[in-house]
Amino acid sequence: MTPRYEASARHPRPADGFRSGNAPGRTPVVGHLPQLVRNPWPFLASLPRYGDLVTVMIGPRALHMVCDPDLLHQVLVDDRTFDKGGPLFDKAREVLGDGLPVCPHAQHRRLRRLVQPAFHPTRMPGYSALMGEQITEVIDGWQDGQVIDALSAAHEIATGIATSTMFSTRLDAATLAEARQCVAITMAGIYRRLLTPTALERLPTPANRAYDRARARLHHIVDQIIDEPGRDRTDHGDLLSILLAAGSSGTDGMTPQEMTDQVVSFFISGITSVASALAWTLHLITDRPEIAERLQAESDTVLAGRIATHDDLPRLDLARRFVTETLRLYPPGWIFTRRVSADTHLAGRRLAAGTVLAYSPYLLHRRPDLFAHPERFDPDRWLPERAASIAQHAYVPFGAGPRKCIGEAFTLAQATLVLTSITACWHLRPVAGQTVRPALRATLIPQRLQLEVDSRRT
């Protein structure tokens, strides 16, 4: 792919075909922090015009934002040189430890091999059956004409699914509600601490105390589940069974701390990422009624008013494209960082070991030179004849390379099953007068989204 900038005598094209630059609007002392705190998304969208690798300052710290899909692909496939790290992952490790999504390169291969069996395709039918039970439990509790908080409903569904598929057990309602609250507090805290000087993190402010309590309580809940009396190492079709087996696989097995880190990591990511995708999906159903009607027609044809199952997935083509397009517009992980592990060059710039890179799926997914009418929600752009024209490496909601999200198939199946089950059983309408905007969190979520639900069941 040809890089999208014009070379000149003053700014010649470097040997690798990419160009680096600096973001404008830097303020003394704080750098570009005001733009990232007030409204980061327009700022991110503006960066590609200044180069393929653009330096952004967060106070005295430099982040080199990768703005080109081909350049990003170089970074993501070389996870030894461009290791998981930087401010975002440093803060995430306070909660996730060395969980698979955030662990360094040196540990990743072994941990991924031990966790991989839990995400084997043969396990998806069993997971899907559990998903169906949790979907039914939540949406059968809605009342005709009720106004629901879409994000809360999405979190309730995602938490129930995460619990049942990970632990082959059920938590009581109070513990589930507490776990959801702990996840919400920690995710808000991770992004806040990303933009806060380290010295301020140690102050006993209400936000810092709430973050520390939520982090500790979440780990305590998980440890109680792992150490539940009577739990054996039999494969019950859940993630924890796989991890317990991995913990007894000789010298190469997981340590107890590694096991806790994996469970916490997948529990949090399984709730936050899925809930984000589901909430935005429900918003887009109500925002584009003509597409919602098509989606309802597909659900009616395939499901006839029942809850979707794994066997239905091959016939839910529009729903799958709907989810794919939602993840383009609103990728749950909207910004990530990497740390350079050894001196290298990128986009004509020398990067010393320790340099921090960043990339944003949100930025790439909304580039008009990569996606036609990028602000338009258009599931049909993923029809095979149209998707073939989309630039390679431009769509990265799950990352790429060796660190690509291990739960991609799980997440896509879950979002599709929830979406079609809801549209088969309920009609959704937005509450008048609300403006839906993203909230400043480590995961992209709608700030306020209330919907009225009307039963479609006769």
Protein Blocks (a to p, Z undefined) as FASTA:
>chain_A
ZZdbdddfklccdfkopacdddehiaehjlmmmmmmmommlmmmmmmmnojbdcddehjb
ccdddfbfklmmmmmmmmmlmgcedjklmmmmmmnopafklmcfklmmmmmmmmmmmmgf
klmmmmmmmmmmmmmmmmmmpcehiacdfklmmmmmmmmmmmmmmnopacdfklmmmmmm
mmmmmmmmmmmmmmgcfklmmpccfklmmmmmmmmmmmmmmmmmmmoghiacbdehiakl
mmmmmmmnojklccfklmmmmmmmmmmmmmmmmmmmmmmmmmmmmmmmmlmmmmmmmmmm
mnnopacdfklmmmmmmlmmmmmmmmmmmgfblbdcdddfbdcdeehiacdehiacdddf
klmmmcfklpghklbccfklmgfklmmmpcghkacfnogajllcfklmmmmmmmmmmmmm
mmmmpccdddehiacdddddfbdcdfbdcdddddfbZZ
